[in-house]
Amino acid sequence: MAIPSEVTTALGIIGGTLLSFCSIPQLVVMWKNRSARDVSMAWIVSLTLGLMVQSAYLILLEAWAGAIPLIVQVVLAVGVLGSKIVLDNGMFGMSTPLNAAPVQVETGGSDAKDAKIVSA
């Protein structure tokens, strides 16, 4: 039994669309918390490279139902990678996660060397 090409194309588009947007929640959480500590650099770099290679392959095959969603995934993966770099390195004043506990300093005397940090 042959499956019509319209069905396989539709499956590719639907599956690709669902996969394309799966990085959006990760990006939202990273920027909301101003933290990317839980995102593995090795994972996001290997994912981005793999998506790029797979996209090139599908473009060469002119398999657009698969290539276009992968290109969207590449863009989002680059966004996650860039966000990780920015947030991990404290660029643009983003070094303190929003959910970090406030820090209080107690001074035991008039000298700054007597000061100690205590948690809130």
FIMIFI-10302 format. One record per atom (N, C-alpha, C, O): residue in one letter; atom name; x, y, z. Coordinates in Angstrom, 2 decimals, always signed. Example, Ala and Ser with C-alpha at 12.3 -4.5 7.8 and 13.67 -1.06 7.14 Angstrom:
BEGIN
NODE  residu  atome        x        y        z
NODE       A      N   +13.19    -5.69    +7.80
NODE       A     CA   +12.30    -4.50    +7.80
NODE       A      C   +13.20    -3.30    +7.80
NODE       A      O   +14.24    -3.32    +8.46
NODE       S      N   +12.85    -2.25    +7.08
NODE       S     CA   +13.67    -1.06    +7.14
NODE       S      C   +12.90    +0.03    +7.87
NODE       S      O   +13.41    +1.14    +8.04
***
This chain:
BEGIN
NODE  residu  atome        x        y        z
NODE       M      N    +0.84    -1.17    +0.00
NODE       M     CA    +0.00    +0.00    +0.00
NODE       M      C    +0.89    +1.24    +0.00
NODE       M      O    +1.70    +1.44    +0.91
NODE       A      N    +0.73    +2.05    -1.00
NODE       A     CA    +1.52    +3.28    -1.13
NODE       A      C    +0.84    +4.41    -0.37
NODE       A      O    -0.37    +4.59    -0.44
NODE       I      N    +1.64    +5.15    +0.34
NODE       I     CA    +1.12    +6.31    +1.08
NODE       I      C    +1.25    +7.52    +0.17
NODE       I      O    +2.33    +7.77    -0.38
NODE       P      N    +0.17    +8.29    -0.01
NODE       P     CA    +0.24    +9.47    -0.88
NODE       P      C    +1.29   +10.47    -0.38
NODE       P      O    +1.48   +10.63    +0.82
NODE       S      N    +1.95   +11.13    -1.31
NODE       S     CA    +3.00   +12.09    -0.95
NODE       S      C    +2.46   +13.25    -0.13
NODE       S      O    +3.19   +13.84    +0.66
NODE       E      N    +1.18   +13.58    -0.31
NODE       E     CA    +0.59   +14.66    +0.47
NODE       E      C    +0.55   +14.31    +1.96
NODE       E      O    +0.73   +15.17    +2.82
NODE       V      N    +0.31   +13.03    +2.24
NODE       V     CA    +0.25   +12.57    +3.63
NODE       V      C    +1.64   +12.64    +4.26
NODE       V      O    +1.79   +13.12    +5.38
NODE       T      N    +2.65   +12.15    +3.55
NODE       T     CA    +4.00   +12.18    +4.11
NODE       T      C    +4.50   +13.62    +4.27
NODE       T      O    +5.18   +13.94    +5.24
NODE       T      N    +4.15   +14.49    +3.32
NODE       T     CA    +4.52   +15.90    +3.43
NODE       T      C    +3.83   +16.54    +4.63
NODE       T      O    +4.46   +17.29    +5.39
NODE       A      N    +2.55   +16.25    +4.82
NODE       A     CA    +1.81   +16.80    +5.96
NODE       A      C    +2.41   +16.31    +7.28
NODE       A      O    +2.55   +17.09    +8.22
NODE       L      N    +2.76   +15.03    +7.34
NODE       L     CA    +3.40   +14.51    +8.56
NODE       L      C    +4.72   +15.21    +8.83
NODE       L      O    +5.03   +15.54    +9.97
NODE       G      N    +5.51   +15.44    +7.79
NODE       G     CA    +6.78   +16.15    +7.95
NODE       G      C    +6.59   +17.56    +8.45
NODE       G      O    +7.33   +18.04    +9.31
NODE       I      N    +5.60   +18.24    +7.91
NODE       I     CA    +5.34   +19.62    +8.31
NODE       I      C    +4.82   +19.68    +9.75
NODE       I      O    +5.27   +20.51   +10.53
NODE       I      N    +3.89   +18.81   +10.09
NODE       I     CA    +3.33   +18.81   +11.45
NODE       I      C    +4.40   +18.46   +12.48
NODE       I      O    +4.57   +19.15   +13.48
NODE       G      N    +5.13   +17.38   +12.23
NODE       G     CA    +6.18   +16.97   +13.16
NODE       G      C    +7.28   +18.01   +13.26
NODE       G      O    +7.76   +18.31   +14.35
NODE       G      N    +7.68   +18.56   +12.13
NODE       G     CA    +8.72   +19.58   +12.13
NODE       G      C    +8.31   +20.84   +12.85
NODE       G      O    +9.11   +21.46   +13.55
NODE       T      N    +7.05   +21.23   +12.69
NODE       T     CA    +6.55   +22.42   +13.36
NODE       T      C    +6.55   +22.22   +14.88
NODE       T      O    +6.97   +23.10   +15.63
NODE       L      N    +6.09   +21.06   +15.32
NODE       L     CA    +6.09   +20.78   +16.76
NODE       L      C    +7.51   +20.81   +17.32
NODE       L      O    +7.76   +21.39   +18.37
NODE       L      N    +8.44   +20.18   +16.62
NODE       L     CA    +9.83   +20.15   +17.08
NODE       L      C   +10.48   +21.52   +16.99
NODE       L      O   +11.34   +21.86   +17.81
NODE       S      N   +10.08   +22.30   +16.00
NODE       S     CA   +10.70   +23.62   +15.81
NODE       S      C   +10.52   +24.52   +17.01
NODE       S      O   +11.42   +25.28   +17.37
NODE       F      N    +9.36   +24.44   +17.63
NODE       F     CA    +9.06   +25.38   +18.69
NODE       F      C    +9.32   +24.84   +20.09
NODE       F      O    +8.95   +25.49   +21.07
NODE       C      N    +9.94   +23.68   +20.20
NODE       C     CA   +10.18   +23.11   +21.53
NODE       C      C   +11.27   +23.85   +22.30
NODE       C      O   +11.38   +23.68   +23.51
NODE       S      N   +12.08   +24.66   +21.64
NODE       S     CA   +13.13   +25.42   +22.33
NODE       S      C   +12.59   +26.70   +22.96
NODE       S      O   +13.25   +27.29   +23.82
NODE       I      N   +11.42   +27.14   +22.53
NODE       I     CA   +10.89   +28.41   +23.03
NODE       I      C   +10.67   +28.40   +24.54
NODE       I      O   +11.06   +29.36   +25.20
NODE       P      N   +10.08   +27.35   +25.13
NODE       P     CA    +9.94   +27.36   +26.60
NODE       P      C   +11.28   +27.45   +27.32
NODE       P      O   +11.38   +28.11   +28.36
NODE       Q      N   +12.31   +26.81   +26.78
NODE       Q     CA   +13.64   +26.88   +27.41
NODE       Q      C   +14.18   +28.31   +27.37
NODE       Q      O   +14.72   +28.80   +28.36
NODE       L      N   +14.02   +28.97   +26.24
NODE       L     CA   +14.47   +30.36   +26.13
NODE       L      C   +13.72   +31.26   +27.11
NODE       L      O   +14.33   +32.12   +27.76
NODE       V      N   +12.42   +31.08   +27.22
NODE       V     CA   +11.61   +31.89   +28.13
NODE       V      C   +12.07   +31.70   +29.57
NODE       V      O   +12.24   +32.68   +30.30
NODE       V      N   +12.27   +30.47   +29.98
NODE       V     CA   +12.70   +30.19   +31.35
NODE       V      C   +14.09   +30.76   +31.62
NODE       V      O   +14.35   +31.33   +32.68
NODE       M      N   +14.99   +30.61   +30.65
NODE       M     CA   +16.35   +31.13   +30.83
NODE       M      C   +16.34   +32.64   +31.06
NODE       M      O   +17.01   +33.13   +31.97
NODE       W      N   +15.58   +33.36   +30.26
NODE       W     CA   +15.57   +34.82   +30.39
NODE       W      C   +14.73   +35.29   +31.57
NODE       W      O   +15.04   +36.31   +32.18
NODE       K      N   +13.69   +34.55   +31.89
NODE       K     CA   +12.87   +34.91   +33.05
NODE       K      C   +13.70   +34.79   +34.33
NODE       K      O   +13.63   +35.66   +35.19
NODE       N      N   +14.48   +33.71   +34.44
NODE       N     CA   +15.30   +33.47   +35.63
NODE       N      C   +16.69   +34.10   +35.52
NODE       N      O   +17.44   +34.13   +36.49
NODE       R      N   +17.01   +34.60   +34.34
NODE       R     CA   +18.36   +35.14   +34.06
NODE       R      C   +19.44   +34.14   +34.43
NODE       R      O   +20.48   +34.50   +34.99
NODE       S      N   +19.18   +32.89   +34.13
NODE       S     CA   +20.14   +31.84   +34.45
NODE       S      C   +20.10   +30.76   +33.37
NODE       S      O   +19.03   +30.37   +32.89
NODE       A      N   +21.29   +30.29   +33.00
NODE       A     CA   +21.40   +29.19   +32.04
NODE       A      C   +22.25   +28.07   +32.63
NODE       A      O   +22.78   +27.24   +31.89
NODE       R      N   +22.38   +28.05   +33.94
NODE       R     CA   +23.22   +27.05   +34.60
NODE       R      C   +22.78   +25.62   +34.31
NODE       R      O   +23.61   +24.71   +34.24
NODE       D      N   +21.49   +25.41   +34.15
NODE       D     CA   +20.98   +24.04   +33.95
NODE       D      C   +21.06   +23.58   +32.50
NODE       D      O   +20.70   +22.44   +32.20
NODE       V      N   +21.53   +24.43   +31.60
NODE       V     CA   +21.65   +24.06   +30.19
NODE       V      C   +23.10   +23.66   +29.93
NODE       V      O   +24.02   +24.44   +30.19
NODE       S      N   +23.28   +22.46   +29.42
NODE       S     CA   +24.63   +21.95   +29.14
NODE       S      C   +25.18   +22.59   +27.87
NODE       S      O   +24.53   +22.57   +26.82
NODE       M      N   +26.38   +23.15   +27.96
NODE       M     CA   +27.03   +23.75   +26.79
NODE       M      C   +27.31   +22.68   +25.74
NODE       M      O   +27.12   +22.92   +24.55
NODE       A      N   +27.77   +21.51   +26.17
NODE       A     CA   +28.06   +20.43   +25.21
NODE       A      C   +26.79   +20.02   +24.46
NODE       A      O   +26.83   +19.76   +23.26
NODE       W      N   +25.67   +19.96   +25.18
NODE       W     CA   +24.41   +19.58   +24.55
NODE       W      C   +23.98   +20.60   +23.51
NODE       W      O   +23.64   +20.23   +22.38
NODE       I      N   +23.98   +21.87   +23.86
NODE       I     CA   +23.46   +22.88   +22.93
NODE       I      C   +24.38   +23.07   +21.73
NODE       I      O   +23.90   +23.33   +20.63
NODE       V      N   +25.70   +22.93   +21.93
NODE       V     CA   +26.62   +23.04   +20.80
NODE       V      C   +26.43   +21.85   +19.86
NODE       V      O   +26.34   +22.03   +18.64
NODE       S      N   +26.38   +20.64   +20.41
NODE       S     CA   +26.21   +19.46   +19.54
NODE       S      C   +24.84   +19.46   +18.87
NODE       S      O   +24.73   +19.06   +17.71
NODE       L      N   +23.80   +19.90   +19.56
NODE       L     CA   +22.47   +20.00   +18.95
NODE       L      C   +22.48   +20.99   +17.80
NODE       L      O   +21.97   +20.69   +16.72
NODE       T      N   +23.07   +22.16   +18.02
NODE       T     CA   +23.10   +23.19   +16.98
NODE       T      C   +23.87   +22.71   +15.76
NODE       T      O   +23.41   +22.88   +14.63
NODE       L      N   +25.03   +22.10   +15.97
NODE       L     CA   +25.81   +21.59   +14.84
NODE       L      C   +25.07   +20.48   +14.10
NODE       L      O   +25.06   +20.45   +12.87
NODE       G      N   +24.45   +19.57   +14.84
NODE       G     CA   +23.69   +18.49   +14.22
NODE       G      C   +22.53   +19.01   +13.40
NODE       G      O   +22.26   +18.53   +12.30
NODE       L      N   +21.83   +20.00   +13.93
NODE       L     CA   +20.72   +20.59   +13.20
NODE       L      C   +21.19   +21.28   +11.92
NODE       L      O   +20.53   +21.22   +10.89
NODE       M      N   +22.34   +21.94   +11.99
NODE       M     CA   +22.89   +22.61   +10.81
NODE       M      C   +23.24   +21.61    +9.71
NODE       M      O   +22.93   +21.82    +8.54
NODE       V      N   +23.90   +20.53   +10.11
NODE       V     CA   +24.28   +19.51    +9.13
NODE       V      C   +23.04   +18.85    +8.53
NODE       V      O   +22.95   +18.66    +7.31
NODE       Q      N   +22.09   +18.51    +9.37
NODE       Q     CA   +20.85   +17.88    +8.89
NODE       Q      C   +20.07   +18.82    +7.98
NODE       Q      O   +19.49   +18.39    +6.99
NODE       S      N   +20.05   +20.12    +8.32
NODE       S     CA   +19.38   +21.10    +7.47
NODE       S      C   +20.03   +21.17    +6.10
NODE       S      O   +19.35   +21.19    +5.08
NODE       A      N   +21.36   +21.21    +6.08
NODE       A     CA   +22.08   +21.25    +4.79
NODE       A      C   +21.76   +20.01    +3.96
NODE       A      O   +21.54   +20.11    +2.76
NODE       Y      N   +21.72   +18.86    +4.60
NODE       Y     CA   +21.40   +17.62    +3.91
NODE       Y      C   +20.00   +17.67    +3.29
NODE       Y      O   +19.83   +17.31    +2.13
NODE       L      N   +19.02   +18.12    +4.06
NODE       L     CA   +17.66   +18.17    +3.56
NODE       L      C   +17.48   +19.23    +2.47
NODE       L      O   +16.68   +19.07    +1.55
NODE       I      N   +18.23   +20.32    +2.58
NODE       I     CA   +18.20   +21.34    +1.53
NODE       I      C   +18.75   +20.77    +0.23
NODE       I      O   +18.19   +20.99    -0.85
NODE       L      N   +19.86   +20.04    +0.33
NODE       L     CA   +20.45   +19.42    -0.87
NODE       L      C   +19.49   +18.41    -1.51
NODE       L      O   +19.48   +18.25    -2.72
NODE       L      N   +18.70   +17.74    -0.67
NODE       L     CA   +17.71   +16.80    -1.19
NODE       L      C   +16.44   +17.51    -1.66
NODE       L      O   +15.55   +16.88    -2.25
NODE       E      N   +16.35   +18.80    -1.40
NODE       E     CA   +15.16   +19.59    -1.68
NODE       E      C   +13.93   +19.03    -0.96
NODE       E      O   +12.81   +19.05    -1.48
NODE       A      N   +14.16   +18.53    +0.25
NODE       A     CA   +13.08   +18.01    +1.09
NODE       A      C   +12.62   +19.15    +2.00
NODE       A      O   +12.96   +19.18    +3.18
NODE       W      N   +11.86   +20.06    +1.44
NODE       W     CA   +11.50   +21.29    +2.13
NODE       W      C   +10.61   +21.09    +3.34
NODE       W      O   +10.67   +21.88    +4.29
NODE       A      N    +9.79   +20.06    +3.33
NODE       A     CA    +8.92   +19.80    +4.49
NODE       A      C    +9.75   +19.50    +5.74
NODE       A      O    +9.30   +19.75    +6.86
NODE       G      N   +10.93   +18.97    +5.56
NODE       G     CA   +11.83   +18.71    +6.68
NODE       G      C   +12.84   +19.81    +6.88
NODE       G      O   +13.23   +20.10    +8.01
NODE       A      N   +13.28   +20.44    +5.78
NODE       A     CA   +14.34   +21.45    +5.86
NODE       A      C   +13.87   +22.73    +6.55
NODE       A      O   +14.59   +23.28    +7.39
NODE       I      N   +12.70   +23.19    +6.21
NODE       I     CA   +12.23   +24.47    +6.76
NODE       I      C   +12.07   +24.41    +8.28
NODE       I      O   +12.54   +25.31    +8.97
NODE       P      N   +11.40   +23.39    +8.82
NODE       P     CA   +11.33   +23.31   +10.29
NODE       P      C   +12.71   +23.17   +10.94
NODE       P      O   +12.93   +23.71   +12.03
NODE       L      N   +13.63   +22.47   +10.30
NODE       L     CA   +14.98   +22.35   +10.88
NODE       L      C   +15.71   +23.68   +10.87
NODE       L      O   +16.47   +23.97   +11.79
NODE       I      N   +15.48   +24.49    +9.86
NODE       I     CA   +16.10   +25.81    +9.82
NODE       I      C   +15.57   +26.65   +10.98
NODE       I      O   +16.33   +27.39   +11.61
NODE       V      N   +14.27   +26.55   +11.26
NODE       V     CA   +13.69   +27.26   +12.41
NODE       V      C   +14.34   +26.74   +13.70
NODE       V      O   +14.66   +27.53   +14.59
NODE       Q      N   +14.53   +25.43   +13.80
NODE       Q     CA   +15.19   +24.85   +14.98
NODE       Q      C   +16.62   +25.37   +15.12
NODE       Q      O   +17.07   +25.63   +16.23
NODE       V      N   +17.33   +25.51   +14.01
NODE       V     CA   +18.69   +26.04   +14.06
NODE       V      C   +18.68   +27.45   +14.64
NODE       V      O   +19.49   +27.77   +15.51
NODE       V      N   +17.76   +28.28   +14.16
NODE       V     CA   +17.67   +29.66   +14.66
NODE       V      C   +17.40   +29.67   +16.16
NODE       V      O   +18.03   +30.43   +16.90
NODE       L      N   +16.46   +28.84   +16.60
NODE       L     CA   +16.15   +28.79   +18.04
NODE       L      C   +17.30   +28.20   +18.85
NODE       L      O   +17.57   +28.66   +19.96
NODE       A      N   +17.99   +27.19   +18.31
NODE       A     CA   +19.14   +26.60   +19.01
NODE       A      C   +20.27   +27.62   +19.14
NODE       A      O   +20.93   +27.69   +20.18
NODE       V      N   +20.48   +28.41   +18.10
NODE       V     CA   +21.48   +29.48   +18.17
NODE       V      C   +21.06   +30.51   +19.23
NODE       V      O   +21.90   +31.06   +19.94
NODE       G      N   +19.74   +30.75   +19.33
NODE       G     CA   +19.24   +31.64   +20.38
NODE       G      C   +19.52   +31.10   +21.77
NODE       G      O   +19.91   +31.85   +22.67
NODE       V      N   +19.31   +29.80   +21.97
NODE       V     CA   +19.60   +29.17   +23.26
NODE       V      C   +21.10   +29.24   +23.55
NODE       V      O   +21.51   +29.57   +24.66
NODE       L      N   +21.92   +28.93   +22.53
NODE       L     CA   +23.38   +28.98   +22.70
NODE       L      C   +23.84   +30.39   +23.05
NODE       L      O   +24.62   +30.58   +23.98
NODE       G      N   +23.35   +31.37   +22.30
NODE       G     CA   +23.72   +32.76   +22.58
NODE       G      C   +23.26   +33.20   +23.96
NODE       G      O   +23.99   +33.90   +24.67
NODE       S      N   +22.06   +32.79   +24.34
NODE       S     CA   +21.54   +33.14   +25.66
NODE       S      C   +22.40   +32.51   +26.76
NODE       S      O   +22.67   +33.15   +27.78
NODE       K      N   +22.81   +31.29   +26.55
NODE       K     CA   +23.66   +30.61   +27.54
NODE       K      C   +24.97   +31.37   +27.70
NODE       K      O   +25.43   +31.61   +28.82
NODE       I      N   +25.57   +31.75   +26.59
NODE       I     CA   +26.84   +32.48   +26.65
NODE       I      C   +26.66   +33.81   +27.37
NODE       I      O   +27.45   +34.16   +28.24
NODE       V      N   +25.61   +34.55   +27.02
NODE       V     CA   +25.36   +35.86   +27.64
NODE       V      C   +25.08   +35.71   +29.13
NODE       V      O   +25.67   +36.41   +29.95
NODE       L      N   +24.19   +34.79   +29.48
NODE       L     CA   +23.79   +34.65   +30.88
NODE       L      C   +24.90   +34.05   +31.74
NODE       L      O   +25.06   +34.46   +32.89
NODE       D      N   +25.65   +33.10   +31.21
NODE       D     CA   +26.73   +32.49   +31.99
NODE       D      C   +27.90   +33.44   +32.22
NODE       D      O   +28.61   +33.32   +33.21
NODE       N      N   +28.10   +34.38   +31.31
NODE       N     CA   +29.24   +35.28   +31.41
NODE       N      C   +28.88   +36.65   +31.97
NODE       N      O   +29.72   +37.55   +32.02
NODE       G      N   +27.64   +36.81   +32.37
NODE       G     CA   +27.23   +38.06   +33.00
NODE       G      C   +27.24   +39.25   +32.07
NODE       G      O   +27.42   +40.38   +32.53
NODE       M      N   +27.05   +39.04   +30.79
NODE       M     CA   +27.04   +40.15   +29.84
NODE       M      C   +25.75   +40.94   +30.00
NODE       M      O   +24.72   +40.39   +30.40
NODE       F      N   +25.81   +42.20   +29.68
NODE       F     CA   +24.64   +43.08   +29.71
NODE       F      C   +24.02   +43.16   +31.09
NODE       F      O   +22.81   +43.36   +31.21
NODE       G      N   +24.82   +43.01   +32.14
NODE       G     CA   +24.32   +43.12   +33.50
NODE       G      C   +23.42   +41.98   +33.91
NODE       G      O   +22.56   +42.14   +34.78
NODE       M      N   +23.59   +40.81   +33.30
NODE       M     CA   +22.71   +39.68   +33.56
NODE       M      C   +23.38   +38.62   +34.43
NODE       M      O   +23.08   +37.44   +34.27
NODE       S      N   +24.28   +39.00   +35.32
NODE       S     CA   +25.03   +37.99   +36.06
NODE       S      C   +24.29   +37.42   +37.27
NODE       S      O   +24.63   +36.34   +37.74
NODE       T      N   +23.29   +38.11   +37.77
NODE       T     CA   +22.58   +37.64   +38.96
NODE       T      C   +21.22   +37.09   +38.56
NODE       T      O   +20.39   +37.82   +38.03
NODE       P      N   +20.98   +35.81   +38.82
NODE       P     CA   +19.65   +35.27   +38.53
NODE       P      C   +18.58   +35.99   +39.34
NODE       P      O   +18.82   +36.40   +40.47
NODE       L      N   +17.40   +36.14   +38.76
NODE       L     CA   +16.31   +36.83   +39.45
NODE       L      C   +15.86   +36.08   +40.69
NODE       L      O   +15.35   +36.69   +41.63
NODE       N      N   +16.05   +34.76   +40.70
NODE       N     CA   +15.60   +33.98   +41.85
NODE       N      C   +16.70   +33.78   +42.89
NODE       N      O   +16.56   +32.95   +43.78
NODE       A      N   +17.80   +34.53   +42.78
NODE       A     CA   +18.89   +34.42   +43.75
NODE       A      C   +18.46   +35.06   +45.07
NODE       A      O   +17.74   +36.06   +45.10
NODE       A      N   +18.91   +34.46   +46.15
NODE       A     CA   +18.59   +34.98   +47.47
NODE       A      C   +19.35   +36.29   +47.71
NODE       A      O   +20.50   +36.41   +47.30
NODE       P      N   +18.72   +37.26   +48.34
NODE       P     CA   +19.42   +38.50   +48.63
NODE       P      C   +20.54   +38.26   +49.63
NODE       P      O   +20.48   +37.35   +50.46
NODE       V      N   +21.56   +39.07   +49.54
NODE       V     CA   +22.72   +38.93   +50.41
NODE       V      C   +22.78   +40.11   +51.36
NODE       V      O   +22.57   +41.26   +50.95
NODE       Q      N   +23.07   +39.83   +52.63
NODE       Q     CA   +23.22   +40.88   +53.62
NODE       Q      C   +24.64   +40.84   +54.15
NODE       Q      O   +25.25   +39.77   +54.25
NODE       V      N   +25.16   +41.98   +54.48
NODE       V     CA   +26.51   +42.07   +55.02
NODE       V      C   +26.42   +42.59   +56.45
NODE       V      O   +25.79   +43.61   +56.71
NODE       E      N   +27.07   +41.86   +57.38
NODE       E     CA   +27.15   +42.30   +58.77
NODE       E      C   +28.54   +42.84   +59.03
NODE       E      O   +29.54   +42.23   +58.63
NODE       T      N   +28.60   +43.94   +59.68
NODE       T     CA   +29.91   +44.47   +60.07
NODE       T      C   +30.07   +44.28   +61.57
NODE       T      O   +29.20   +44.67   +62.36
NODE       G      N   +31.18   +43.69   +61.94
NODE       G     CA   +31.42   +43.42   +63.36
NODE       G      C   +32.17   +44.53   +64.04
NODE       G      O   +32.34   +44.51   +65.26
NODE       G      N   +32.61   +45.49   +63.30
NODE       G     CA   +33.36   +46.59   +63.88
NODE       G      C   +33.46   +47.71   +62.88
NODE       G      O   +32.70   +47.77   +61.91
NODE       S      N   +34.39   +48.59   +63.12
NODE       S     CA   +34.52   +49.75   +62.24
NODE       S      C   +35.39   +49.43   +61.02
NODE       S      O   +35.45   +50.22   +60.08
NODE       D      N   +36.05   +48.29   +61.04
NODE       D     CA   +36.96   +47.93   +59.95
NODE       D      C   +36.25   +47.04   +58.93
NODE       D      O   +35.50   +46.14   +59.31
NODE       A      N   +36.50   +47.29   +57.66
NODE       A     CA   +35.85   +46.51   +56.60
NODE       A      C   +36.30   +45.06   +56.62
NODE       A      O   +35.56   +44.19   +56.14
NODE       K      N   +37.48   +44.76   +57.15
NODE       K     CA   +37.94   +43.38   +57.19
NODE       K      C   +37.15   +42.53   +58.18
NODE       K      O   +37.23   +41.31   +58.14
NODE       D      N   +36.39   +43.16   +59.07
NODE       D     CA   +35.55   +42.45   +60.02
NODE       D      C   +34.17   +42.10   +59.45
NODE       D      O   +33.38   +41.42   +60.10
NODE       A      N   +33.89   +42.58   +58.24
NODE       A     CA   +32.57   +42.34   +57.64
NODE       A      C   +32.45   +40.89   +57.19
NODE       A      O   +33.42   +40.27   +56.76
NODE       K      N   +31.24   +40.36   +57.30
NODE       K     CA   +31.01   +39.00   +56.81
NODE       K      C   +29.65   +38.96   +56.12
NODE       K      O   +28.74   +39.71   +56.47
NODE       I      N   +29.55   +38.08   +55.14
NODE       I     CA   +28.32   +37.95   +54.38
NODE       I      C   +27.46   +36.89   +55.05
NODE       I      O   +27.93   +35.79   +55.36
NODE       V      N   +26.21   +37.23   +55.25
NODE       V     CA   +25.25   +36.28   +55.82
NODE       V      C   +24.08   +36.18   +54.85
NODE       V      O   +23.74   +37.15   +54.17
NODE       S      N   +23.46   +35.02   +54.80
NODE       S     CA   +22.30   +34.87   +53.92
NODE       S      C   +21.08   +35.48   +54.57
NODE       S      O   +21.00   +35.64   +55.79
NODE       A      N   +20.13   +35.81   +53.72
NODE       A     CA   +18.91   +36.46   +54.20
NODE       A      C   +17.96   +35.48   +54.82
NODE       A      O   +16.88   +35.86   +55.28
***
